[in-house]
Each structure stands twice: as structure tokens, then as C-alpha cells.
Amino acid sequence: MPEELLVRSAGYVPDDSQHWRTNAHSNPHWELVVAVGNRLHFQRGTRKLVLNEGHFLILWPNEVHRSWGNHPSSYGFYFAQFAASVETFDNKVQCSIDDERILLPAHGYSTAPEVPKLFAAIVRETTTRSPHYRLKIRTLFTDILITLARQHQSFDHGAETVQVTSPKRAEAVYRVRRFLEENYRRPLGATDIAHGVNLSYEYACRIFRQAMGMTIVEYINHLRIEEAQVLLLELKEGQTIAQVSELLGFNDPSYFSRVFRQIVGSSPSEYIRHSYGRSLAK
């Protein structure tokens, strides 16, 4: 018999919570996490992430998570631990609720303004425990899942939705994506990519853009900038932004800065200064 959706626990955690920052966590339930504010340093397993407003994560049961870095932001995140009938595939999570299947990526992004409002309502119900609060919480949480399913972009690159017209094309797109995810830290030219995936570069570009909704270059840049956000907040004494850009395969630090600003909304130095209140050599 399918397991009924049940919210086991819910709340809001400020990023500067001492307990959150000093202890690794896990729980036996599924967990939805929604960022409120920017530059939240969230670590799931061994993977370090920088979450910004609208990012959401679905954590697996018993998946260890914690904060990382020594400088908390002034923001926080909502969380809800839940039990439900869940299936997973391709780093996606499918919840079955009342014969409906709701599919979400493990790491996504949504600009829907109602999500934090619905979460705030869940926290109020959890605190006040008015009559029928469990049913109300279930309804509110279902609304959150539906909203995220309808209005989201996938940020976990292993969870992108691929739109193709044949199994052969699907295999080719996945081959290109795997190659990029394994090699994005080094300079990649058209010849490197074509040789690495055993396809002509023109054909690889065409099917990748049709399937992924972005070009190969855009995908590489998103992979690099996602890691750059972590590396810039872990700079060692004497290490420079230019060294980070070179480590991630950028030959030109100025180009790295332009791409970083396009994706993050600030330059690398502004990003560091805003996060830590300090500047570093370029």
C-alpha cells in the first residue's frame, strides 16, 4: 500500500545557528530545503554548495548535511522532513500523492514567491498546533511540491531534463554531458570535445542545445562558475582570483570575471567582499 504523505518536522534555521554550523545532521526521512536569502553555505555529503534565494534541495533519508566555511550569512533556510511514497531516478525524486506523481530535481531553483510564504505558514501551524493542524500542514506542503514542480529550473547538472526525439540522440546527449562534467576544469576546444565524445562538434552542439536548452559553452561555464563560488570562499592566504580562474580552465581572468558576473550577478571580488568583508588580489 502506498505510503501517505506526512510532514514529520518543519522549521526555519538561521545560517548563524551554532548547532547548525558545528554539527553534521541526518534524519531517517526525506527532507526539502529551501534557501531564504543568498550565499548560504550548504554541504550535502562531500559536495559543497552555495545556495541563493530560490534554490531548493531534496535530501535523501539519512543523507548527512551541514554548513561549511567560517562566515555565516545573515539569512537561513526553511526545511521540512517528510514521509511519502517516493521513487528516484537520474537524480530526480518522484513523490506519489493521492494518485498524482510529482517530479522534482534533487537540486533546483524557483522564483515562485509563494513558496517561502507557504513554508512560513507551515512553521506557524507547527508552532500553534491549532485544530486539524496536521491536515493543514499536509495541504500546505503539497502546494509547495506542486508549485516547485510547475515552476522550477534544474541546477544539479546530473538532473537536467533532456528533451530528445530518439534513444540514440538521448545517449549522445548524455555522452556529451558526462564528458563536459568530467573535463570542465581544463580548457576545452571544439576538437577536444569532438574527440572526447566521438561525434562531430557541429552535431554535438546542435543536439545538445535542442535537448538541454543551452549551448555547450554555456553549460561548461555554469559548471565552472558553480565550483568557482565554492573555491572563492575557500581561498588560502596569497591565492588569487586569477589562479582560481586558471584552475577552472579559463585562460583569461577578465573573461572569467565577465562570465561570473553574468551568472552570479556580481564580480568575483565583489562576491568575496560581500561574503567575507575582505578583498583579494586579482
Secondary structure as UniProt FT lines:
FT   STRAND          6..14
FT   TURN            15..16
FT   HELIX           18..22
FT   STRAND          30..36
FT   STRAND          40..44
FT   TURN            45..46
FT   STRAND          47..51
FT   TURN            53..54
FT   STRAND          55..59
FT   TURN            61..62
FT   STRAND          65..67
FT   STRAND          76..83
FT   STRAND          85..89
FT   TURN            90..91
FT   STRAND          92..97
FT   TURN            98..99
FT   STRAND          100..105
FT   STRAND          107..109
FT   HELIX           114..128
FT   TURN            131..132
FT   HELIX           133..150
FT   STRAND          153..154
FT   HELIX           157..159
FT   HELIX           167..183
FT   TURN            184..185
FT   HELIX           190..197
FT   HELIX           201..212
FT   HELIX           216..232
FT   TURN            233..234
FT   TURN            237..238
FT   HELIX           241..247
FT   TURN            248..249
FT   HELIX           253..264
FT   HELIX           268..276
//
